[in-house]
Amino acid sequence: MIEENQTGGNPGKRLKERERHYQAANGPVPARAMKNNPRLLAADLCRVSAVKEEAFMNCAALRTVRLGQVSKIERRAFSGCRRLEEIQFPRTLGRLELQAFADNSRLRRADFQKDSRLENLGNEVFSGCVALQELRLPSRLAVIGRRAFYKCTSLEEVEFPITLRELGAESFYQCGLRELELPEGLLAIGEGAFRKCRNLEYAYVPDTVRKIGKWVFHGCQNLKVLEINHDPDEIGEWITNKLCTIRCPKGSRMEEYARDCGVNVEYL
């Protein structure tokens, strides 16, 4: 539903205002409500409980989105909004689905409230957001889904919460990260999670990680040191390039793995 703004008695002016500014009433925003609307500039969603799938997909002129007490943002709800530069998520958000903000090429900042209810960041949520530079993740986050930040090439720094348990496959593929210290408590790193992060120079994998998927750091051509102080239960093939040095305990399985792959070893 779009509520009318006060624009006097000119029907044409009121129509144009409704086309450019979406102000939702209580309840969810319907699926595909404004999809492919080329004129929409702003969406005031302060009173909505949910944003249904593809509600604002490909709204190429959309610049401002205000989220109030929303609890769920469904798949592709804001994907392809090429002029959207910033989004702030409320603490009430508990579900963020597939490609919700994918391919928003000007999105620079995504800010989650520290005490947000969100525990699972959906697959490909910010995939293709090439301008994303500032990211604050929620303090309860446990899972970052597959390709969540795929090809976010401007993303140079991420602070991970201590609640994080799983990183999905290619979750940070070809990002701009320079250093990486994964948090204690992390259990699994999916296949190619940091593949082709070409600016990455140092990475630390904590002792809690039990599974490292194949190609996790493969293609990180500037990665100088990969530090792994323990022996994970499962290590995939070619987790890094041969030019990297794996820093690990002498006599460990990680040392044996590095030798088998022809990767340099440095002892702790």
Backbone torsions as a table, in degrees:
resi	resn	phi	psi	omega
1	MET	NA	137.8	176.5
2	ILE	-113.1	123.2	177.9
3	GLU	-88.1	143.0	-180.0
4	GLU	-75.8	139.5	171.0
5	ASN	-89.5	164.0	179.5
6	GLN	-78.1	107.2	-178.0
7	THR	-129.0	25.2	178.6
8	GLY	76.7	-156.5	-174.4
9	GLY	-98.6	10.2	-177.8
10	ASN	-88.4	106.8	-177.9
11	PRO	-60.7	-38.6	179.8
12	GLY	-63.3	-39.7	179.1
13	LYS	-66.8	-40.4	177.7
14	ARG	-62.5	-40.6	179.9
15	LEU	-62.9	-44.7	179.2
16	LYS	-63.1	-38.6	179.7
17	GLU	-64.1	-41.2	178.8
18	ARG	-65.8	-34.8	179.2
19	GLU	-67.1	-29.8	-173.5
20	ARG	-97.8	-24.6	-176.1
21	HIS	-129.8	116.1	179.7
22	TYR	-98.7	121.4	177.4
23	GLN	-124.1	110.0	-172.0
24	ALA	-88.0	146.6	172.5
25	ALA	-83.0	-175.7	179.7
26	ASN	-61.8	151.4	179.4
27	GLY	102.2	-172.5	-178.0
28	PRO	-82.2	152.9	169.5
29	VAL	-79.9	125.6	-175.4
30	PRO	-62.7	155.5	176.0
31	ALA	-58.8	134.8	176.5
32	ARG	58.3	27.2	-176.1
33	ALA	-56.7	-44.2	-177.5
34	MET	-126.2	20.4	-176.4
35	LYS	-54.8	134.1	176.5
36	ASN	65.0	22.2	177.2
37	ASN	-80.8	114.3	-175.1
38	PRO	-81.1	-10.0	-174.3
39	ARG	-102.2	-17.7	-173.5
40	LEU	-63.7	125.5	-178.9
41	LEU	-105.3	-33.2	-173.6
42	ALA	-144.9	148.9	177.0
43	ALA	-134.0	117.2	177.4
44	ASP	-98.6	106.1	-175.0
45	LEU	-116.0	30.1	-174.0
46	CYS	-65.3	-21.3	-176.7
47	ARG	-109.2	6.5	-175.8
48	VAL	-92.4	152.8	179.3
49	SER	-94.5	-26.5	-177.7
50	ALA	-156.0	154.3	173.9
51	VAL	-116.3	114.1	-174.2
52	LYS	-75.4	169.8	-172.0
53	GLU	-59.7	136.4	176.0
54	GLU	58.1	23.0	-175.9
55	ALA	-58.4	-39.9	-178.9
56	PHE	-123.9	23.0	-177.4
57	MET	-60.4	134.0	176.9
58	ASN	60.1	32.2	170.1
59	CYS	-84.3	87.4	-166.7
60	ALA	-66.0	-21.4	-178.1
61	ALA	-98.9	-4.9	-175.2
62	LEU	-62.6	122.3	-177.1
63	ARG	-112.6	-30.6	-172.6
64	THR	-129.9	129.9	174.6
65	VAL	-131.1	125.2	177.1
66	ARG	-110.8	118.1	178.5
67	LEU	-106.4	128.8	-178.3
68	GLY	-99.7	-84.8	-176.8
69	GLN	-115.0	28.9	-176.3
70	VAL	-64.5	138.2	-179.8
71	SER	-107.5	-19.7	-176.4
72	LYS	-146.8	133.7	172.9
73	ILE	-122.0	115.4	-171.7
74	GLU	-84.4	177.9	-172.1
75	ARG	-57.6	133.9	176.8
76	ARG	55.6	25.0	-176.8
77	ALA	-59.0	-39.6	-178.6
78	PHE	-125.5	22.6	-178.8
79	SER	-72.4	145.9	178.4
80	GLY	74.5	17.8	175.6
81	CYS	-88.6	86.9	-164.6
82	ARG	-73.3	-12.5	179.6
83	ARG	-105.7	-1.6	178.2
84	LEU	-72.3	124.7	-174.2
85	GLU	-108.9	-20.9	-174.8
86	GLU	-150.6	143.6	174.8
87	ILE	-141.8	134.5	177.1
88	GLN	-117.0	125.6	-177.1
89	PHE	-98.6	137.1	-180.0
90	PRO	-78.6	163.8	179.7
91	ARG	-66.0	-21.3	-178.8
92	THR	-73.1	-14.2	-176.1
93	LEU	-66.9	122.2	179.8
94	GLY	-118.7	-10.5	-177.0
95	ARG	-146.6	126.8	179.5
96	LEU	-133.1	111.3	-165.3
97	GLU	-96.7	-178.9	-175.5
98	LEU	-46.1	125.2	172.5
99	GLN	55.5	29.0	-175.5
100	ALA	-55.9	-37.4	179.6
101	PHE	-127.7	27.7	-176.3
102	ALA	-68.0	148.7	173.3
103	ASP	60.3	32.3	172.1
104	ASN	-93.5	91.2	-165.4
105	SER	-68.6	-15.1	178.8
106	ARG	-108.1	2.3	-179.0
107	LEU	-66.7	115.6	-176.8
108	ARG	-100.6	-28.7	-171.9
109	ARG	-138.8	133.4	173.4
110	ALA	-129.5	118.0	-170.8
111	ASP	-122.6	113.9	175.5
112	PHE	-97.7	139.3	173.0
113	GLN	-61.4	139.1	-177.1
114	LYS	-56.1	-38.3	-177.7
115	ASP	-97.0	26.2	178.3
116	SER	-59.0	149.1	178.4
117	ARG	-76.4	-10.3	-172.6
118	LEU	-66.1	124.3	178.5
119	GLU	-114.9	-20.2	-176.9
120	ASN	-131.4	114.1	177.3
121	LEU	-88.6	119.0	-171.3
122	GLY	-63.6	167.5	179.1
123	ASN	-64.5	136.0	172.2
124	GLU	58.4	25.4	-175.6
125	VAL	-57.0	-46.3	-179.7
126	PHE	-114.9	22.5	-179.1
127	SER	-57.6	131.5	177.3
128	GLY	79.0	10.7	176.7
129	CYS	-84.5	80.7	-168.3
130	VAL	-69.5	-17.7	-179.2
131	ALA	-96.8	-3.0	-175.0
132	LEU	-62.6	119.8	-178.1
133	GLN	-119.6	-36.9	-175.2
134	GLU	-111.6	124.3	-177.3
135	LEU	-140.5	124.7	172.9
136	ARG	-121.2	116.4	-176.7
137	LEU	-88.6	152.8	180.0
138	PRO	-70.8	152.2	-172.7
139	SER	-74.5	-12.8	179.8
140	ARG	-101.2	2.0	-172.2
141	LEU	-61.8	127.9	-179.5
142	ALA	-110.7	-31.5	-175.0
143	VAL	-132.7	130.5	169.8
144	ILE	-108.7	118.4	-170.0
145	GLY	-72.5	173.4	-179.9
146	ARG	-58.2	130.6	177.5
147	ARG	53.2	31.1	-178.4
148	ALA	-58.2	-39.1	-179.9
149	PHE	-122.6	36.5	-177.2
150	TYR	-59.1	122.9	178.2
151	LYS	58.3	36.0	169.5
152	CYS	-84.3	77.9	-167.2
153	THR	-68.0	-19.6	-179.9
154	SER	-92.1	-4.7	-176.8
155	LEU	-79.9	107.4	-173.8
156	GLU	-102.6	-17.5	-174.6
157	GLU	-148.1	136.9	176.6
158	VAL	-137.7	131.9	172.9
159	GLU	-103.1	112.6	-176.3
160	PHE	-87.3	140.5	176.8
161	PRO	-73.9	155.3	-178.5
162	ILE	-72.1	-10.1	178.1
163	THR	-82.0	-8.8	-174.2
164	LEU	-65.6	130.1	-179.3
165	ARG	-117.7	-26.8	-174.3
166	GLU	-145.0	135.1	172.4
167	LEU	-111.5	122.8	-176.9
168	GLY	-72.8	167.1	179.8
169	ALA	-58.6	132.9	177.0
170	GLU	53.8	30.7	-176.4
171	SER	-63.1	-32.6	178.0
172	PHE	-125.0	34.3	-179.2
173	TYR	-57.8	127.3	175.1
174	GLN	56.5	40.8	173.5
175	CYS	-89.6	173.1	-176.0
176	GLY	-93.9	17.1	-176.3
177	LEU	-56.4	141.2	-179.3
178	ARG	-108.2	-40.0	175.1
179	GLU	-133.6	151.8	-174.7
180	LEU	-141.8	116.6	173.1
181	GLU	-121.2	102.0	-178.6
182	LEU	-76.1	148.5	-171.1
183	PRO	-79.8	148.3	170.5
184	GLU	-60.1	137.5	-176.4
185	GLY	108.8	-21.4	177.1
186	LEU	-64.0	135.8	-176.2
187	LEU	-108.5	-36.4	-173.0
188	ALA	-141.5	138.4	175.6
189	ILE	-118.6	117.7	-174.3
190	GLY	-72.6	164.8	-178.4
191	GLU	-52.8	126.2	175.6
192	GLY	63.3	25.8	-173.6
193	ALA	-55.6	-38.5	-179.3
194	PHE	-121.5	26.3	-177.5
195	ARG	-62.6	138.6	177.3
196	LYS	60.8	28.2	169.1
197	CYS	-80.7	87.7	-166.1
198	ARG	-73.5	-13.7	177.0
199	ASN	-93.0	-8.5	-174.9
200	LEU	-68.6	128.5	-178.3
201	GLU	-114.3	-26.0	-177.7
202	TYR	-144.7	140.0	176.9
203	ALA	-141.8	137.0	178.4
204	TYR	-119.8	128.0	177.8
205	VAL	-109.1	121.0	-174.9
206	PRO	-72.3	163.5	-175.8
207	ASP	-65.8	-17.2	-177.6
208	THR	-78.3	-15.8	-176.3
209	VAL	-70.3	123.3	-180.0
210	ARG	-100.0	-23.3	-176.4
211	LYS	-134.3	127.3	173.1
212	ILE	-120.0	113.8	-177.7
213	GLY	-71.1	166.8	-179.7
214	LYS	-66.3	150.2	174.0
215	TRP	62.2	21.5	-175.0
216	VAL	-55.5	-44.6	179.5
217	PHE	-116.2	17.3	-178.8
218	HIS	-69.8	140.2	-178.2
219	GLY	84.0	1.4	174.3
220	CYS	-84.1	81.8	-166.7
221	GLN	-66.9	-18.8	178.9
222	ASN	-104.2	7.1	179.7
223	LEU	-70.1	116.2	-177.2
224	LYS	-92.0	-42.4	-175.5
225	VAL	-134.4	130.3	170.1
226	LEU	-116.6	114.1	-174.9
227	GLU	-102.0	120.0	178.1
228	ILE	-135.1	108.7	-171.2
229	ASN	-90.0	6.2	-175.2
230	HIS	-144.1	-179.0	177.6
231	ASP	-109.9	102.8	175.9
232	PRO	-62.6	157.6	178.8
233	ASP	-68.9	-33.0	-176.0
234	GLU	-138.1	128.4	178.7
235	ILE	-129.6	121.1	-179.7
236	GLY	-75.5	171.7	-178.1
237	GLU	-75.0	147.1	173.4
238	TRP	47.6	58.0	179.7
239	ILE	-70.7	-17.0	177.6
240	THR	-150.6	172.6	178.0
241	ASN	-81.7	164.6	-178.7
242	LYS	-69.7	-22.0	-178.9
243	LEU	-76.4	-12.7	179.6
244	CYS	-80.9	154.7	171.8
245	THR	-108.6	127.2	175.0
246	ILE	-91.8	120.3	179.4
247	ARG	-95.4	116.9	-172.8
248	CYS	-154.6	169.2	178.1
249	PRO	-69.6	146.0	177.2
250	LYS	-66.4	136.3	179.4
251	GLY	81.2	5.2	-178.1
252	SER	-83.8	166.2	174.2
253	ARG	-64.3	-31.1	177.7
254	MET	-64.6	-37.7	176.2
255	GLU	-63.2	-45.3	179.1
256	GLU	-60.9	-42.4	178.5
257	TYR	-59.9	-46.9	-179.1
258	ALA	-61.4	-44.0	179.4
259	ARG	-61.4	-43.5	-179.3
260	ASP	-62.5	-32.2	-178.2
261	CYS	-90.9	-3.5	-178.9
262	GLY	74.4	27.5	-179.6
263	VAL	-99.6	141.6	178.6
264	ASN	-62.2	149.6	-179.9
265	VAL	-124.1	139.9	172.7
266	GLU	-130.6	130.2	-176.0
267	TYR	-84.7	147.3	177.2
268	LEU	-76.2	NA	NA
